[in-house]
Amino acid sequence: MFDAWDYTIPASTSEANRIRVSCPISLGLLVELDVDFPSGCFGLARCRVFLGEKPVFPRSSSSHIKGDNNTVRSEYIAERVKGNLPRLTWEVWNLDVTYSHMLTLKAHWITEEELETQISLLNGMLARLDLIARALYR
C-alpha cells in the first residue's frame, strides 16, 4: 500500500513551534517512508515522523530530516501498525524567514492481510527447508 500527504509549512516556524500533522494509515507493517523537499528549501524546511510516540524517521527524536530538491528515503523500517486509529505523526517546521515550503510525506506499508499471507508462505518455505536440511544431514 502507498499513501502520501502534502503540507505547506509557513515561513518562520521554529522547531519549538513545530506543527504536528496527523496522517492516518492502515493496519499492517510500515516498511518505508520518503519525504520530498522542493527546490529552494536549502535545508531550512525540516521534519521527523513518529508512529505513536516512537520516532521512526529518523530513529532519534532529537534529530530531523532536511533537503533541497530531493527525496530523502528511510531505510527499511519494519514497524507494526496497530491500534484503533493508526496514524503517523509528522512534525514539520521551517526556518526560512521569507518563504513557506510544501513537503510531501510518502508511506509504504504491507496490509495486515498481505502480512499474514507472507508469514504463512514463509512458514511453509521454512518447513520445507527444514525437511531438506534433515535429509541432507542423515
Steps between C-alpha positions, in 0.01 A plus 500: 500500500606856444376834624625858487432823685597857409549777749599862440707626793472875559818708503668562836367189675760404762558150631358613832179599314499197267174383350374146561317356198288187558526252211253207520623166365379140490591214730792287388876538473658839426798435274624834362452875528606767250496880530512718188671838542440750218767720352568806715475333841879518549469277806279756677176297483537209742298211637486171686243220509360300793289186519312559822764649729783303336731688260525306172658750258759584611526251787614766747235741630768770535602483133322615184487461121580783260574538131482712187355383167522134602322210664636367829421129543501301820673169535273195527286575806300181582271652768160344576212745467243422770218666693150629449605815312834422335685811394838654448583831665704722270677786678595785264665839538657758269792726594470696173395852603372590153335204331261221595587154366275206409638158596357162403510199732459158334436177691535147368350215703376145475138448606414265785354248251810510277723465805311189620525348150876567485553355849307186400704461180827550688401244764427248222836569337680464835331166560614376156854626559504322836400171331772547236763580766404194705520280190845637411644448849392135545 
